[in-house]
Amino acid sequence: MGKVICAGLGPGDPELMSVKSDRAIRGAKHLAYFRKKGRAGQARTIVKDMLRDDVIEYPMEYPVTTELHFGSDEYRALMIDFYAEWAVKLEAMAQDHEVVVLCEGDPFFYGSFMHLHTRLQGRAEVEVLPAIPGMVGCWNALDTPFTWGDDVMTVLMGTLPEAELTEHMRRADALVIMKTGRNLPAVRRALSTSGRLDSAWLVEKGTMPGQRVAKLADVEDADCPYFAIVLVHGQGRRPEAAE
C-alpha cells in the first residue's frame, strides 16, 4: 500500500523548502497540485526544476476561485464536491503507490490540503511535511524584526467584514493580513480607520521572482495582487528601551 504525502513548499523560494519536502518531491513518480484552470499553478511553478522526467502529474483544478463570492451557497457546494472528488481519487491512488501533493506555505496553516486531509482520515495513510509559512518569508523581505518582547501578533483574513478587520487591527500589535487581492481596498480602509495605515507594508510574491515590497499607503486601490500579504510591525518592549 502507498500513501499520500503532502509536501509543504514554504514561502516560495525552493531553497527555503525543507530537506524532507525536497527529497519527497524529487523522488515523486505521482504528483498532484492545486491550480486555477488555465494556469500552471504556483505550487507547480515552484518545483518545475525539481521533477523527475517520468513524473505523472495530476492537476487539481479548482472549479471556481474569484468568480463567486466565497461565502455563497453555490461556491460552498462546488468546493465541497471538488474536495470530495479528489479525496476519492487520492484514496484510490494510495492503494497502489505513493502520491505527493504540493502545498504552498505550511499545509496546516490555511492550506487547501487541509480539506483533503480531513476527508482522507481512515481511508488512506497520510503524511504531512511541515514548512515555513508564507508570511515568514514576507516579513523577512522587509529586513526588520516583526515582533518584539510581549507583542501580540494577529493574523487576519482580508475576506473578513471591514468592521471586524478594524476592530482586530485596533487591538493587535503586529498584524498579518492574508487573502488580500480584491479585498485590498477594504483592508486599506480598515487600516486607515484603526490608525495603522502609515505603518503597513505590502509584500507581493515574497522570496519569489518578481518580489515587490511597498508601503501600502503608496499602492493604488486597483493594484490588488493575489499573492500578497499586508504586514504591520509590532513595537513592543525592547532590551535597549528598558535600560
C-alpha positions in Angstrom: 0.0 0.0 0.0 1.2 3.5 -0.8 0.3 6.7 0.9 -0.4 10.4 0.4 2.4 12.7 1.3 1.6 16.4 1.4 4.8 18.4 0.9 4.8 21.9 2.3 6.7 24.2 -0.1 7.4 27.1 2.2 7.2 30.7 1.2 8.1 30.3 -2.5 11.9 30.1 -2.8 12.8 26.4 -3.4 15.9 26.9 -1.3 13.7 27.7 1.7 12.0 24.3 1.4 12.7 21.6 4.0 15.2 18.8 3.1 12.4 16.3 3.6 10.0 18.0 1.2 12.7 18.5 -1.3 13.6 14.8 -1.2 9.9 13.7 -1.5 9.3 16.0 -4.5 12.5 14.9 -6.4 11.6 11.3 -5.9 7.9 11.5 -6.7 6.5 9.4 -9.5 3.0 10.6 -8.9 2.5 14.4 -8.2 -0.7 16.3 -7.5 -1.1 20.0 -7.1 -3.8 22.7 -6.9 -4.2 25.2 -9.6 -6.7 27.6 -11.3 -8.0 26.4 -14.6 -5.8 27.7 -17.4 -2.8 28.4 -15.1 0.3 26.4 -14.5 -0.3 26.8 -10.7 2.0 28.5 -8.2 3.0 25.2 -6.5 3.9 23.6 -9.8 5.9 26.6 -10.8 8.0 26.5 -7.6 9.0 22.9 -8.2 9.4 23.0 -12.0 13.2 22.3 -11.9 12.9 19.5 -9.3 10.8 16.9 -11.0 12.0 13.6 -12.4 11.5 13.0 -16.1 8.9 10.2 -15.8 6.7 12.0 -13.2 2.9 11.6 -13.7 1.1 14.8 -12.9 -2.4 15.3 -11.5 -3.5 18.9 -11.7 -6.4 19.5 -9.2 -8.2 22.4 -10.8 -10.4 24.5 -8.7 -14.0 24.7 -10.1 -14.2 28.3 -9.0 -11.8 30.9 -7.5 -13.0 34.5 -7.5 -15.9 34.1 -9.9 -18.3 33.6 -7.0 -18.3 35.1 -3.5 -16.6 32.6 -1.2 -19.5 32.8 1.3 -22.2 31.9 -1.2 -24.1 28.6 -1.2 -23.1 27.9 -4.8 -19.4 28.4 -4.0 -19.6 26.2 -1.0 -21.3 23.4 -2.8 -18.8 23.5 -5.7 -15.8 23.3 -3.4 -17.3 20.5 -1.2 -17.8 18.4 -4.4 -14.3 19.3 -5.6 -12.6 18.1 -2.4 -14.8 15.0 -2.1 -13.9 14.0 -5.7 -10.2 14.4 -5.1 -10.3 12.6 -1.8 -11.7 9.6 -3.6 -9.1 9.8 -6.4 -6.2 10.1 -3.9 -7.6 7.3 -1.8 -7.6 5.1 -4.9 -4.1 6.1 -5.9 -2.7 5.4 -2.5 -3.8 1.8 -2.6 -1.0 1.1 -5.1 1.7 3.8 -4.8 2.8 7.0 -3.1 1.4 10.2 -4.4 2.9 13.6 -3.4 0.6 16.5 -3.1 2.1 20.0 -3.2 1.0 22.8 -0.9 2.4 26.3 -0.7 3.4 27.6 2.7 2.7 25.2 5.5 -0.2 22.7 4.8 -1.9 23.2 8.1 -1.8 27.0 8.0 -4.8 27.9 5.8 -3.6 25.4 3.2 -6.0 23.9 0.7 -4.8 20.4 1.6 -6.5 20.6 5.0 -9.8 19.9 3.3 -8.4 16.7 1.8 -6.6 15.7 5.0 -9.8 15.6 7.0 -11.6 13.6 4.2 -8.8 11.0 4.0 -8.7 10.1 7.6 -9.3 6.3 8.0 -9.2 6.0 4.2 -5.5 6.3 3.4 -2.2 6.7 5.1 -1.4 10.4 5.1 1.9 12.2 6.0 2.2 16.0 6.1 5.6 17.6 5.8 5.6 21.0 7.6 7.1 24.1 6.1 7.9 27.8 6.7 4.6 29.8 6.4 4.5 32.3 3.5 4.1 35.2 5.9 7.6 34.4 7.4 9.2 34.9 4.0 7.3 38.1 3.5 8.3 39.7 6.8 11.9 38.7 6.3 11.8 40.5 2.9 11.3 43.7 5.0 14.6 43.0 6.8 13.2 44.3 10.1 12.2 42.3 13.3 8.5 41.7 13.2 7.6 41.2 16.8 9.3 42.5 20.0 9.0 41.4 23.6 5.4 40.8 24.5 3.9 41.9 21.2 0.6 40.1 20.3 0.6 39.0 16.7 -2.7 38.8 14.9 -3.3 37.0 11.6 -6.4 38.3 9.7 -8.1 37.3 6.5 -8.8 40.1 4.1 -12.2 38.4 3.5 -13.5 39.5 6.9 -16.1 42.2 7.1 -14.5 45.6 7.2 -15.8 46.4 10.7 -14.3 43.2 12.1 -11.0 43.9 10.4 -10.9 47.4 12.0 -11.8 46.0 15.5 -9.0 43.4 15.3 -6.5 45.9 14.0 -7.1 48.3 16.8 -6.4 45.6 19.4 -3.3 43.9 17.9 0.3 44.9 18.0 1.9 43.1 15.0 -0.5 42.4 12.1 -0.5 39.9 9.2 -3.3 40.3 6.7 -3.7 37.4 4.2 -6.1 36.8 1.3 -5.8 40.4 0.2 -6.3 40.5 -3.6 -9.5 42.2 -4.5 -10.1 42.8 -0.7 -7.2 45.2 -0.6 -9.3 48.4 -0.7 -11.3 47.3 2.3 -8.1 46.3 4.1 -6.7 49.7 3.4 -9.8 51.5 4.7 -9.8 49.4 7.9 -6.1 50.1 8.5 -6.8 53.8 8.0 -9.7 53.8 10.4 -7.7 52.0 13.0 -4.7 54.4 12.6 -2.4 51.7 11.2 -2.1 52.6 7.5 1.1 54.6 7.7 2.9 51.6 9.3 1.5 49.0 6.8 3.6 47.2 4.1 2.5 45.2 1.1 4.8 42.3 0.1 3.9 40.6 -3.1 5.5 37.2 -4.1 7.7 37.2 -1.1 11.0 35.3 -1.7 10.0 34.5 -5.3 11.0 36.0 -8.6 9.1 39.3 -9.0 9.1 40.1 -5.3 7.7 43.6 -4.6 7.8 45.5 -1.3 5.9 48.7 -1.0 4.3 51.0 1.6 0.6 50.2 1.4 -0.3 53.9 1.6 1.5 54.3 -1.8 -0.3 51.4 -3.5 -3.3 52.2 -5.7 -6.7 50.7 -4.9 -6.8 48.9 -8.2 -3.4 47.3 -7.7 -4.6 44.1 -5.9 -2.1 41.3 -6.4 -3.2 37.8 -5.5 0.0 36.6 -3.9 0.4 39.4 -1.5 0.4 39.9 2.3 0.0 43.1 4.3 2.2 43.5 7.4 2.3 45.9 10.3 5.3 45.5 12.6 4.9 45.3 16.4 6.6 47.9 18.6 6.8 46.1 21.9 9.3 46.4 24.7 13.0 46.1 23.7 16.0 45.5 25.9 17.6 48.8 24.9 14.4 50.7 25.8 14.4 49.1 29.3 17.9 50.2 30.2 
